Amino acid sequence: MTRPRFDPSPCSNSLQVPSLASSWLPLLASSADFPLELFETAVSQLIYHPEYNSTLILRSDTVAESIADFPALAPVLQGVEPLRNIHRILLPRRPGRDASLEQHCTLYGAHSVANTLVLTPIVPPGGSLPYYHPPVSHLAFRYLSTTPPSIRIEVVLLSPDDTPTDPGSRLYRTCLALLDALHRYGWGAVTNYKKRVQHDCVVPREAYQDLYLVMRERFKGLVDTWVESTDPLKHVFEDIGIATFLILLWKDTYPPPAASDVPPDEPWRGWGQPPGGFLDFGCGNGLLTHILVSCGYAGLGIDLRARTSWQTYPAPTQACLRVIAFDPTALAPDAPPSAYAYTAPGQFVVANHADELTPWAPLLATRARAGGFLSIPCCAWTFDARFERGMTGARAGVLFADGPLAALVARLNLGADNGNTSGYAQYRIWLARLARHCGWEVECEVLRIPSTRNWALVGRKRIGSEEEAQANVDAILQGVKERGIFKARTPEGKAGKDH
């Protein structure tokens, strides 16, 4: 079903339904295109997810909800009665620039059916509204039983004589975006829309966002010292986000250390860590390794060649970066101990946009008896060739026996099905099946990072028979050997001599 066209218009003086009161100013309206019964469902998105409509808002946290006690700030409206009040706090994305703001979200209606939502900011004496909030003391969304039904935004201006309300004004444009959102949410409720992408399945949103703000302030200066030719804004904040996710994942996975003094500005030093450290498998510029090492996590970053940036990191980070070319024969049962020099029992393997190394991460984690792995796939590779749409079975280098595929895909939140879907989605499915084939219970997360390749597969629990998993790894290795396509590369670059 196609969403009806959103066709808003400014409110005129001749209205079918008058304003809420003389002090209220109707700004704009549009057709509703959804029934009254779905109004509360539609506005719930505006209440609980204001960040969807403002890049300046991080999220809202609910302070309290009530169906009996209503604040004095909530206006008294003719013809409707208050049904529910949500007291929330808006948290800014840049707390150093914008302040947080408490707000009442009050639903009104008749016969227990909501038809009006009023947003009321709570401004302390002498305080002011942050930039992201329009200059109003009340903002209302109304569902009007006109012919045809319509939705309207009305406001009570803080300074009626000094606030422009023409279609070119900031207030009007803000309300236009909000009305468009309400129209979209209402139509989504009609069609029972469900998001294809589900965030925050592995790590809670609030914990991630709160820690990310701390990490961003701590490491944002890396943008100014970037020496690679790549975009620093993308790479620095992307790896800050990945490090944040890993730190919280490890906190939930491993027991905390023995009691010790934890610096208040570094709470992670009192959280659980992988007992064998981490392995940044294909670490590239080494930034993720640097962030984790700087936060007190033990680990190594290995790559085929050293990058220019390696020499710019402090000595503790440089000591954790190695030039090593991965050779799959190191995973063979008869490989000498030296082949595993960069692994350790209980280690956590991280394959962050590791290209050709991506499919090897769960195999390495299984064979090295690691404590888990995180894979963020980018370019699609099998063990010795590019992954292509429709690749299955021997063509992809492995035969799976994991039951009905549709159920697996739905359970893992892979954001795709086995039918008409993208090559990248098919690759995620293949990697998830591979991880299970290697004895890992798979979890999927869509990371909050500035990249279109932001899907992450997590393995941190073993499933099935360990002997069967190791035998599956052996079978894959034997197939790679028989095909004879994969050739181990040698370390590259002069810098490799110093690492």
C-alpha positions in Angstrom: 0.0 0.0 0.0 1.3 3.5 -0.9 1.0 6.2 1.7 -1.4 9.0 0.6 0.2 12.2 -0.4 0.9 14.6 2.5 -0.7 17.8 1.4 -0.5 20.4 4.2 -1.8 23.9 4.1 -1.7 27.0 6.4 -4.8 27.4 8.6 -7.1 30.2 7.4 -9.4 32.4 9.5 -12.4 30.3 8.4 -12.0 27.0 10.2 -14.5 24.1 10.3 -13.4 23.5 13.9 -12.3 26.5 16.1 -9.0 26.6 17.9 -8.6 25.1 21.4 -9.0 28.5 23.0 -8.5 32.2 22.1 -4.9 32.1 23.0 -4.2 29.2 20.7 -3.0 29.8 17.1 -3.8 27.2 14.5 -0.7 27.0 12.2 -1.3 24.3 9.6 -3.3 21.2 8.8 -3.6 18.2 6.4 -5.9 15.3 5.8 -5.6 12.6 8.4 -5.8 9.4 6.2 -6.1 7.2 9.3 -9.0 6.7 11.7 -9.3 8.4 15.1 -8.8 5.1 16.9 -5.1 5.1 15.7 -4.3 8.7 16.8 -2.8 7.6 20.1 -0.7 4.9 18.4 0.6 7.5 15.9 1.5 10.2 18.5 3.2 7.6 20.7 6.1 7.8 18.2 6.3 11.5 18.8 6.2 11.0 22.5 8.8 8.3 22.9 11.0 8.9 19.9 11.6 12.7 19.4 15.0 11.9 18.0 13.4 10.7 14.8 12.4 14.3 14.0 15.4 16.2 15.3 19.0 15.6 14.7 19.7 17.7 17.8 17.9 15.4 20.2 19.6 12.2 21.4 16.5 10.6 22.9 13.8 11.1 25.6 13.7 9.4 29.0 10.4 8.9 30.7 10.3 10.4 34.2 6.8 9.4 35.1 3.4 8.4 33.6 0.0 8.9 35.1 -3.7 8.5 34.2 -4.9 10.2 37.4 -2.5 13.0 38.4 -2.2 15.8 35.9 0.3 18.7 36.2 -0.8 22.2 36.8 1.1 23.2 33.6 -1.2 21.1 31.5 -3.8 23.4 30.0 -7.6 23.0 30.6 -9.3 22.5 27.3 -13.0 22.8 26.4 -14.7 19.7 25.2 -12.0 17.2 26.1 -10.6 15.8 29.3 -7.0 14.7 30.1 -6.5 11.0 29.7 -2.8 10.4 30.3 0.3 12.4 31.1 3.9 11.5 30.3 6.6 13.5 32.0 9.7 13.1 29.9 13.2 14.7 29.6 14.7 15.5 26.3 18.4 14.8 26.1 20.4 16.7 23.5 22.9 15.0 21.2 25.4 17.7 22.0 25.1 18.3 25.8 28.0 20.7 25.7 26.0 23.0 23.4 22.4 22.4 24.2 20.7 21.8 27.6 18.3 19.0 28.4 14.6 19.9 28.8 11.8 18.4 30.8 8.4 18.3 29.1 4.8 17.2 29.8 3.1 15.2 27.0 -0.6 15.2 27.8 -3.2 13.2 25.9 -6.8 14.6 25.8 -10.0 13.1 24.4 -13.6 12.2 24.8 -15.1 8.9 25.9 -11.6 7.6 26.7 -10.5 8.0 23.0 -7.5 10.4 22.6 -7.8 13.1 19.9 -5.3 15.7 21.1 -1.7 15.7 22.3 -0.3 18.8 24.0 3.4 19.2 24.6 4.3 21.6 27.4 7.9 22.5 28.2 8.9 22.8 31.9 11.1 25.9 32.1 12.4 26.9 35.5 12.2 30.6 36.6 14.8 32.6 34.8 15.4 29.7 32.4 15.0 29.6 28.6 14.1 27.0 26.0 17.0 25.2 24.2 17.4 25.9 20.5 15.9 22.6 19.4 12.5 23.4 21.0 10.2 25.9 19.2 9.4 29.2 21.1 6.0 28.1 22.4 4.6 27.4 25.8 2.2 24.7 24.4 2.2 22.8 21.1 -0.9 20.7 20.2 -1.5 17.9 17.7 -5.3 17.5 17.1 -7.3 14.9 15.2 -10.4 16.7 13.8 -13.6 14.8 12.8 -14.1 17.1 9.8 -15.1 16.1 6.3 -12.7 14.5 5.4 -10.9 13.9 8.8 -7.9 16.1 9.3 -4.9 16.7 11.6 -3.9 20.1 12.8 -1.1 21.7 14.8 -1.9 24.6 17.1 0.5 26.6 19.4 0.6 29.1 22.2 3.4 31.5 21.4 5.8 32.6 24.1 6.2 36.0 22.5 3.3 36.6 20.1 4.6 39.9 18.9 8.2 38.7 18.2 7.7 35.2 16.8 7.2 34.9 13.0 4.6 32.3 11.9 4.6 32.7 8.1 5.4 29.6 6.0 9.0 30.6 5.7 9.6 31.0 9.5 11.5 28.4 11.5 8.5 27.7 13.7 6.3 26.9 10.8 8.9 24.7 9.2 9.4 22.8 12.5 5.6 22.3 12.8 5.5 21.2 9.1 8.0 18.5 9.8 6.1 17.3 12.9 2.8 17.2 11.1 4.4 15.2 8.3 5.8 12.8 10.9 2.3 12.4 12.4 0.8 11.8 9.0 3.4 9.1 8.3 3.0 7.4 11.7 -0.7 7.3 11.3 -0.4 5.7 7.9 2.1 3.2 9.4 -0.4 2.3 12.0 -3.1 1.7 9.3 -0.7 -0.6 7.4 0.6 -2.3 10.6 4.1 -1.2 9.5 7.0 -3.0 11.2 10.5 -1.7 11.0 12.8 -4.0 9.0 15.8 -2.8 11.0 15.7 -3.4 14.8 18.4 -1.5 16.7 19.5 -2.1 20.3 18.9 -5.9 20.3 22.2 -6.8 22.0 23.2 -3.6 23.9 20.5 -1.3 25.4 20.1 2.0 23.6 20.3 4.2 26.7 23.5 2.6 28.0 25.1 2.9 24.5 24.2 6.5 24.0 25.3 7.6 27.4 28.7 6.0 27.1 29.1 7.1 23.5 28.8 10.8 24.6 31.6 10.2 27.1 33.8 8.4 24.6 33.2 11.0 21.9 34.4 13.8 24.1 37.4 11.7 25.1 38.6 10.8 21.6 37.1 13.5 19.3 40.5 15.2 19.2 41.8 12.3 17.0 40.0 14.1 14.1 42.5 16.9 14.2 45.6 14.6 14.3 44.4 12.3 11.5 47.2 11.4 9.0 45.4 9.0 6.7 43.9 10.0 3.4 40.5 8.7 4.5 37.7 10.9 6.0 38.5 11.4 9.7 35.0 12.4 10.6 33.7 9.1 9.4 36.5 6.8 10.6 37.1 8.4 14.1 33.4 8.5 15.1 32.7 5.1 13.6 35.4 3.5 15.6 34.4 5.4 18.7 30.9 3.9 18.2 32.3 0.4 17.7 34.5 0.6 20.8 31.5 1.8 22.8 29.5 -1.2 21.7 32.3 -3.6 22.5 32.9 -2.2 25.9 29.2 -2.6 26.8 29.0 -6.0 25.2 32.0 -7.2 27.3 30.5 -5.7 30.4 27.4 -7.8 29.9 29.4 -10.9 28.9 32.2 -11.2 31.4 32.3 -10.9 35.2 33.8 -7.7 36.7 37.3 -7.7 38.2 38.0 -7.8 41.9 37.0 -4.7 43.7 39.4 -1.8 43.1 39.4 2.0 42.9 37.6 3.0 39.6 38.1 6.5 38.3 34.7 8.2 38.2 35.4 9.4 34.6 36.4 5.8 33.5 33.7 3.5 34.8 34.6 0.8 32.3 37.7 0.0 34.3 35.4 -1.7 36.8 33.6 -3.7 34.1 34.1 -7.1 32.7 36.8 -7.7 30.0 37.7 -10.7 27.8 40.0 -12.9 29.9 42.3 -13.4 26.9 42.2 -9.8 25.7 40.9 -8.8 22.2 42.3 -9.4 18.7 41.6 -6.7 16.2 41.7 -9.0 13.2 42.6 -6.9 10.1 43.0 -3.7 12.2 43.8 -1.4 9.3 44.6 2.1 10.6 44.7 0.7 14.2 42.3 3.2 15.5 39.9 0.8 17.2 42.9 -0.9 18.8 44.2 2.5 20.0 40.8 3.4 21.6 40.4 0.1 23.4 44.1 0.1 24.6 43.7 3.7 25.8 40.7 2.6 27.9 42.7 -0.1 29.6 41.8 -3.1 27.5 44.5 -5.7 26.7 44.7 -6.8 23.1 46.4 -6.8 19.7 45.8 -5.4 16.3 47.1 -7.3 13.3 47.1 -6.4 9.7 48.9 -7.2 6.4 50.8 -3.9 6.5 51.4 -1.1 8.9 49.6 2.2 8.2 51.0 5.7 8.5 48.9 6.4 11.5 50.5 3.6 13.5 53.6 5.7 14.2 51.4 8.6 15.5 49.9 6.6 18.4 51.5 6.5 21.8 53.9 3.8 22.8 51.4 1.5 24.5 49.3 1.4 21.4 52.2 0.9 19.0 53.3 -2.1 21.2 50.0 -3.7 20.5 50.1 -3.4 16.7 51.6 -6.2 14.6 52.2 -6.8 10.9 51.0 -10.3 10.3 49.6 -11.9 7.1 46.9 -14.4 8.0 47.5 -17.9 6.7 44.5 -20.4 7.1 46.9 -23.3 7.4 47.5 -21.8 10.9 44.1 -23.2 11.7 45.0 -26.8 10.8 45.0 -29.3 13.6 48.7 -30.0 13.1 49.8 -26.4 13.0 52.7 -25.5 15.2 52.2 -23.4 18.3 53.9 -20.5 16.6 51.0 -20.3 14.2 48.8 -19.1 17.0 51.3 -16.5 18.4 48.6 -13.8 18.1 45.8 -15.7 19.7 45.0 -16.7 23.3 42.4 -18.8 25.0 39.4 -16.6 26.0 40.3 -14.0 23.5 37.6 -11.9 21.7 38.1 -11.7 18.0 37.0 -8.5 16.3 36.6 -8.3 12.5 35.8 -4.7 11.8 35.2 -4.2 8.0 37.9 -6.8 7.6 37.1 -7.6 3.9 38.8 -11.0 2.9 39.3 -11.9 6.6 35.6 -11.6 7.4 34.6 -15.2 6.9 37.6 -16.5 8.7 36.7 -14.7 12.0 34.3 -17.4 13.4 36.7 -20.2 12.2 39.6 -18.5 14.0 37.5 -18.0 17.1 36.5 -21.6 17.1 39.9 -23.1 16.5 41.7 -20.8 18.9 39.0 -21.5 21.6 38.3 -17.8 21.8 35.7 -16.3 24.1 33.7 -14.8 21.3 33.8 -12.7 18.2 32.3 -9.6 16.6 32.1 -9.4 12.8 31.0 -6.2 10.9 31.0 -7.3 7.3 31.8 -4.9 4.5 33.0 -6.2 1.2 31.5 -9.7 0.6 34.0 -12.5 0.5 33.9 -16.3 0.9 37.1 -18.1 1.9 38.8 -17.8 -1.5 36.4 -15.8 -3.8 34.0 -12.9 -3.9 30.6 -13.7 -2.5 27.8 -13.4 -5.2 24.1 -13.3 -4.9 22.6 -16.8 -4.8 25.8 -18.5 -3.7 25.0 -21.6 -1.7 26.6 -24.9 -0.9 29.9 -25.8 -2.5 30.0 -22.6 -4.5 30.3 -20.7 -1.2 32.8 -23.2 0.2 30.6 -24.8 2.9 27.5 -27.0 3.2 25.2 -26.0 6.0 22.7 -28.1 7.9 20.9 -25.6 10.1 17.3 -26.2 9.4 14.6 -23.9 7.8 16.3 -20.8 6.6 13.3 -18.4 6.9 12.9 -19.1 10.6 16.7 -18.6 11.2 16.6 -15.3 9.4 13.6 -14.0 11.3 15.0 -15.1 14.6 18.4 -13.4 14.1 17.0 -10.0 13.1 19.0 -10.1 9.9 16.7 -7.6 8.2 16.2 -9.7 5.1 14.5 -12.9 3.8 15.7 -15.6 1.6 13.8 -14.3 -1.4 14.1 -11.0 -3.1 16.8 -9.3 -1.1 20.1 -7.6 -1.6 23.5 -9.2 -2.0 24.7 -7.7 1.2 21.7 -9.1 3.1 22.3 -12.5 1.6 26.0 -12.3 2.7 24.9 -11.5 6.2 22.7 -14.6 6.2 25.6 -16.7 4.9 27.9 -15.4 7.6 25.3 -16.1 10.3 24.9 -19.7 9.1 28.7 -20.0 8.9 29.1 -18.9 12.5 26.4 -21.4 13.7 28.2 -24.1 11.6 31.3 -23.3 13.7 29.5 -23.7 16.9 28.5 -20.2 17.8 25.1 -18.9 19.0 24.6 -15.9 16.8 23.2 -12.5 17.7 22.7 -9.6 15.3 22.9 -5.9 15.9 22.5 -2.9 13.7 25.2 -0.5 15.0 24.7 3.2 15.5 27.7 4.2 13.5 28.1 6.5 10.4 28.3 3.7 7.9 25.9 1.9 5.6 27.8 -1.3 6.4 26.6 -1.2 10.1 25.3 -4.8 10.6 27.2 -6.7 13.2 27.2 -10.4 14.0 28.1 -11.4 17.5 29.1 -14.8 18.8 29.7 -15.1 22.6 28.1 -18.5 23.5 29.0 -21.9 22.2 26.2 -24.3 21.0 26.2 -27.9 20.0 29.0 -30.4 20.1 32.5 -28.9 20.3 33.8 -31.9 18.4 31.3 -31.3 15.6 32.2 -27.6 15.4 35.9 -28.4 15.1 35.2 -31.1 12.5 33.2 -28.5 10.5 36.2 -26.1 10.6 38.5 -29.0 9.4 36.2 -29.7 6.5 36.2 -26.1 5.4 40.0 -25.9 5.6 40.3 -29.1 3.6 38.0 -27.6 0.9 40.1 -24.5 0.7 43.3 -26.6 0.4 41.8 -28.8 -2.4 40.6 -25.8 -4.4 44.0 -24.3 -4.2 42.8 -20.7 -4.8 43.6 -19.1 -1.5 47.2 -17.9 -1.4 48.6 -16.5 1.9 50.0 -13.1 1.3 53.3 -11.8 2.7 53.5 -8.7 4.9 53.7 -5.5 2.9 55.5 -2.1 3.3 58.7 -1.0 4.9 56.9 -0.2 8.1 56.3 -3.9 8.6 60.0 -4.3 9.6 59.4 -2.3 12.8 56.3 -4.3 13.8 
